[in-house]
Amino acid sequence: MEKEAADGEIVGVGITGKPFIFAVGADLKGVELLKRHEDALAIGKGGHDVFKRLSKLAVPTFAYYNGAAMGGGVEVGLHCTYRTVSAAVPAFSLPRSSSAWSPAGAAAPCCRT
């Protein structure tokens, strides 16, 4: 996608979910199987690497929250240039954090449809 954006083959990227669910965070079922600290860090780094790629695209990016969004599901959109939230979304919650920070991009433009 980076190449297509840089070459002008695409003019924007939109992300939406399936009916009723945008994204509800990471599937953490296998985390208890991790034995090494480095493996756990790699899982988190992988997710953040995807967010970084999205935020650095050479074209505008859009998150169209059309269903439930929680945790990492909300964070995906926070890395987009623009985002909308449907009035029909039944659940919307920011990523959990024990500190007082907001995820990167939280102050970027948003509108409710």
RAFEN-V554678 format. One record per pair of residues at least 12 apart in sequence whose ideal C-beta (glycine too) atoms are under 10 Angstrom apart, sorted by the first residue. I is the first residue (numbers start at 1). J is the second residue. D is the distance in Angstrom with one decimal. If there is no record, write none. Layout:
i: <I I>
j: <J J>
d: <D D>
This chain:
i: <1 1 1 1 1 1 1 2 2 2 2 2 2 3 4 4 4 5 5 5 5 5 5 6 6 6 7 8 8 9 10 10 10 11 11 12 12 12 12 12 12 12 13 13 13 13 13 13 13 13 13 14 14 14 14 14 14 14 15 15 15 15 15 15 15 15 15 15 15 16 16 16 16 16 16 16 16 17 17 17 17 17 17 17 17 17 17 18 18 19 19 20 20 20 20 20 20 21 21 21 21 21 21 21 21 21 22 22 22 22 22 22 22 22 22 22 22 22 22 22 22 22 22 23 23 23 23 23 23 23 23 23 23 23 23 23 24 24 24 24 24 24 24 24 24 24 25 25 25 25 25 25 25 25 25 25 25 25 26 26 26 26 26 26 26 26 26 27 28 28 30 31 47 47 47 48 48 48 48 50 50 50 51 51 51 51 51 51 51 51 51 52 52 53 54 54 54 54 54 54 54 55 55 55 55 55 55 55 56 57 57 57 59 60 60 60 61 61 61 61 61 61 61 62 62 62 62 62 62 63 63 63 63 63 63 63 63 63 63 63 63 64 64 64 64 64 64 64 64 65 65 65 65 65 65 65 65 65 65 65 66 66 66 66 66 66 67 67 67 67 67 67 68 68 68 68 68 69 69 69 69 69 69 69 69 70 70 70 70 70 70 71 71 71 71 71 72 72 73 73 73 73 74 74 74 74 74 74 75 75 75 75 75 75 77 77 77 77 77 78 78 78 78 78 78 78 78 78 78 79 79 79 79 80 80 80 80 81 81 81 82 82 82 82 83 83 83 83 83 83 84 84 84 84 84 85 85 85 85 86 86 87 87 88 89 89 94>
j: <13 53 54 57 58 59 61 53 54 56 57 58 59 58 57 58 59 56 57 58 59 60 61 57 58 59 58 58 59 59 57 58 59 59 60 57 59 60 61 62 81 82 54 57 59 60 61 62 63 80 81 60 61 62 63 64 80 82 54 61 62 63 64 65 76 77 79 80 83 62 63 64 65 66 67 84 86 63 64 65 66 67 68 69 73 76 89 66 67 66 67 66 67 68 88 89 90 66 67 68 69 70 73 89 90 91 63 64 65 66 67 68 69 70 73 74 76 77 85 86 89 91 92 63 65 67 68 69 70 71 72 73 74 75 76 77 67 68 69 70 71 72 73 74 91 93 47 69 70 71 72 73 74 75 76 93 95 96 43 44 46 47 71 72 73 75 95 72 43 71 43 43 72 75 76 72 75 79 104 72 76 79 72 75 76 78 79 80 103 104 105 79 104 79 76 77 78 79 80 81 105 78 79 80 81 104 105 108 79 79 80 81 81 80 81 82 76 77 79 80 81 82 83 77 80 81 82 83 84 75 76 77 78 79 80 81 82 83 84 85 110 77 80 82 83 84 85 86 113 77 83 84 85 86 88 89 92 110 112 113 84 85 86 88 89 113 86 88 89 90 91 92 89 90 91 92 93 83 85 89 90 91 92 93 94 91 92 93 94 95 96 93 94 95 96 103 95 103 91 92 93 95 92 93 94 95 103 106 94 95 103 104 105 106 92 103 105 108 110 94 95 102 103 104 105 106 107 108 110 103 104 105 108 105 108 109 110 105 108 109 108 109 110 111 105 108 109 110 111 112 109 110 111 112 113 110 111 112 113 112 113 112 113 113 112 113 106>
d: <6.6 7.9 8.8 6.8 10.0 9.0 9.9 6.8 9.9 7.9 6.5 7.6 9.8 9.8 9.4 9.4 8.6 9.5 4.8 4.4 4.5 9.7 9.3 8.6 5.0 8.8 8.9 8.5 8.6 9.7 8.9 9.3 6.0 5.8 7.9 8.9 5.0 4.8 6.9 6.5 8.5 9.3 7.5 6.1 6.2 7.7 4.7 7.0 9.7 8.0 9.1 9.3 7.6 4.5 7.9 6.1 8.8 9.5 8.1 7.4 6.9 5.0 6.9 9.2 6.4 7.2 9.8 6.8 9.0 8.7 7.9 4.3 8.1 5.4 8.6 9.8 9.9 9.5 8.2 7.7 5.7 4.8 8.1 7.6 7.9 9.7 9.8 8.7 7.2 7.8 6.6 8.3 4.5 6.7 8.9 9.2 7.6 8.7 4.3 5.1 8.1 9.6 8.2 9.8 9.4 9.4 7.8 8.0 4.9 5.9 4.7 6.4 4.2 9.0 5.5 8.3 8.1 7.9 9.1 9.1 7.5 9.7 8.7 9.5 9.1 8.5 8.3 6.0 8.0 8.5 6.8 3.1 8.1 9.1 6.0 8.8 9.0 5.7 6.9 4.6 6.8 8.2 5.1 9.3 8.0 9.3 9.8 8.8 5.3 3.1 4.2 5.4 8.3 8.3 9.7 9.2 7.5 8.9 7.8 8.9 10.0 6.8 7.0 5.2 9.0 9.9 9.8 9.9 8.8 9.8 9.0 7.4 6.4 8.3 9.3 9.9 9.2 9.4 9.1 9.7 8.2 8.6 8.7 6.6 6.9 8.1 4.4 9.6 8.9 7.5 8.7 7.6 9.1 8.9 7.3 9.5 9.9 4.9 6.5 9.4 9.9 8.9 4.3 7.5 8.3 7.6 6.9 9.5 9.2 9.8 9.2 8.5 8.6 8.3 4.5 6.6 9.8 9.0 7.6 4.1 4.8 7.4 9.0 8.6 5.8 6.9 5.0 6.9 7.5 10.0 6.3 3.0 8.1 8.3 4.4 9.1 7.5 4.1 7.5 8.8 9.1 8.5 9.4 9.3 7.6 5.5 8.7 7.7 8.6 6.2 6.5 6.6 4.4 6.3 9.9 5.6 6.9 9.3 9.4 9.2 8.7 8.8 5.2 7.7 7.2 9.4 7.8 8.0 6.2 7.5 8.7 9.6 6.6 5.6 4.3 7.4 9.1 9.8 8.0 6.7 9.8 7.3 5.2 7.7 9.5 6.2 7.3 4.7 8.4 8.3 9.1 7.1 7.7 4.8 6.5 9.8 6.3 9.4 9.7 8.9 9.0 9.0 6.6 6.7 5.5 6.5 7.7 9.3 7.8 5.2 5.0 8.2 8.5 9.2 9.9 9.8 8.4 9.2 8.3 8.5 8.7 8.4 5.0 6.5 4.1 5.6 9.3 6.9 9.1 8.3 6.7 5.4 8.7 7.7 7.7 9.7 9.8 9.1 7.2 7.8 7.7 5.7 7.7 7.9 9.2 7.6 7.6 5.1 7.9 9.9 9.9 7.4 5.5 7.1 5.0 7.0 7.8 5.1 7.1 8.0 5.7 6.5 6.7 9.3 9.2 9.9 7.7>
